[in-house]
């Protein structure tokens, strides 16, 4: 593989690990599943009140999102508000921030104890965004998480980042876990969970994300980063659990929790007394599908066959466009430019 294509894959890999790009809008279709909440254990549709009653007994509640879907973030706010209205005091953990960001997040929450003018609030927001290194992200993506932080500030909730620092994630993606320095390795927690079947499964996911184009070394580094992140987030969840006053609500991408793998089984490996529940905020498929198709378990050797999540809450898609078309166009442009050079 030529060096230009390899660098192109790294660029898209880092983009995938850090965040999800917002695709172009396309024509939306109606689907009877949109708005429905399914209890996957019983394959039964339930209402919102029943969902809140069910999940209130758990220690950790995952609200597993597609990062760029605005409806998913509205649902997260609705769930958190309902937990508060039911007398609970949730702590919110964010995949998109690192544990090192937690003091800045808490400083922001504490700023709600004093009434500020709109001008000062804007300054506080800009300062937080810069400290979190989110000033290079789109305003739309920032708003999704800032609104959740603002709710925490208003309700005086505890908040925390749960991921690895961004620079360390990029270092592992670029060099692999064995390529980073010993001092960096000391910052990477490991649950020691290792399974070739899960690794092969994730390799297939990485290949699909890159539209069928795979590269052994690149996939290996992506997997190293994936495991390091899941281990760190699992550790962070257990640390939050040790200091909880109420349920811990985790705002996280669906890939990190699907089928009870990723973060969830690693939390269990650290502390199997923690009661976890996963609500997957699930976009409808591109083509109409029966609800049973969404509930199909993952057939992975060595793992229990379970549905994708404990609850599926169906929403409209952000886009029906094929992201691989844009990928192929960009790749062709890069190849043509390389040929000219």
ABEGO torsion letter per residue (X at the ends): XBAAAAAAAAAAAAAAAABBBBBBBBBBBBBAABGBBBBAAAGBBBBAAAAAAAAAABABBBBBBBAABAAAAAAAAAAAAAAAAAGBBBBBBBAABBAAAAAAAAAAAAAAABBBBAAAAAAAAAAAAAAAGAAABBAAAAAAAAAAAAAAAAAGBBBBBABBBAAAAAAAAAAEAAABBAAAAAABBBAGBBBAAAAAAAAAAAAAAAGGBBBAAAAAAAAAAAAAAAAAAAAAAAAAAAABABBBBBBBBAAAABGGBEAAAAAAAABAABBBBBBBBBBBBABBBBAAAAABBBBBBGBBBBBABABBBBBBBABABBAAAAAAAAAAAAAAAAAAX
